[in-house]
C-alpha cells in the first residue's frame, strides 16, 4: 500500500544549547532513526548561542564565509545554520560537531566535485541545509534528501522570476491576484529547489523542466521522489524532497 505524504510536515525547532545526547534522542524512534527528520532554526533567537559555538565547531572555511557577509542578518543566519548542522550531524554520528568532515558528491550535470554536500566517508547520513531571512531548515535522512526555505519576495521579483518556472507553474501564478502571488511563488520555488538539491544538480538543471505546482498542495513528486511542504512561520514557505 502506498501512503500519501502529509500536506505539511512539521519540523522540530532547534535549541542550539541542547546537549548532544538530547539531540540524538529526539531523532530516534524505537526502531532506529526515522526516514527523515526536519529541524528549524530561528537565527535571531539562537544568535548568542550560535556566536558562542561558532569558534568551537565551524571549520576555517565556514568561518571565512561567515565573515565575508556584508549584512549582519546574512552572517547571523549562515552561522546559526552551519552550527546547527554540525551539532545535528555530530549527534547522529556519535561524535563531536567539530569532528564532522564535509565533502561534495560528484555533480550529475558536469561530473565536477561540486555536487550535493555530504558527510565525508561511507555510511554517513544524507542531509540538506537551506537558509533564508532569519530562518534555517535542515533535513537529515537515510536516503538522498533536499530541503529549501524561502522568504516571500516582492511582487516585482516574483514577476521577473516566474517566467523561469515550468510553464504550467507560470500560468498558475499569472492566474492569481497580485496579493497571492508571493506566497504561491515561494511555495513553487521551495518545492523545486528541494528536488533539485536532492538530485544534486541545484539550479544547473533548468527550473522549467520539472513541474511541482504553485498551488496549496504540491504536485506528485518527480519519479522516485516524495515532495512535501513544511510548516514554517508566516512570510516563509518551505518544502522537503525525499528519494523513495
NORLIN-V927055 format. One record per run of one state. SS is the DSSP state (h for helix, s for strand, l for the rest). FROM is the first residue (numbers start at 1). TO is the last residue. If there is no record, write none. Layout:
ss-><SS,SS>
from-><FROM,FROM>
to-><TO,TO>
This chain:
ss-><l,s,l,s,l,h,s,l,s,l,s,l,h,l,h,l,h,l,s,l,s,l,s,l,s,l,s,l,h,l,h,l,h,l,h,l,s,l,s,l>
from-><1,8,11,12,14,20,28,30,32,34,36,43,47,58,60,69,72,94,102,105,117,120,126,133,135,142,145,152,155,165,167,175,178,200,202,205,225,232,236,244>
to-><7,10,11,13,19,27,29,31,33,35,42,46,57,59,68,71,93,101,104,116,119,125,132,134,141,144,151,154,164,166,174,177,199,201,204,224,231,235,243,244>
